[in-house]
Amino acid sequence: MSMQEMPPNGQPPQGGAVRAPKAKYPMCPKCQRRMTVKHVAPVLFATELDDVVYGCDECGTETKKTVKRA
């Protein structure tokens, strides 16, 4: 169930199941397949941040996201 289907009171309809969000891996913009983690490196001068490089195994596209360290 998407947020657009959620009633204004924020509660799901009776008997309706709320779908959990999918994994936090991004989708490839070229082939729409789930990307995998290729490399993780700390951000210089930021103790709580990491740069994560995701790559597509199908077409080779890569993307980098900065995330808060867990």
Secondary structure, 3 states (H helix, E strand, C coil): CCHHHCCCCCCCCCCCCCCCCCCCCCECCCCCCECEEEEEEECCCCCCEEEEEEECCCCCCEEEEEEECC
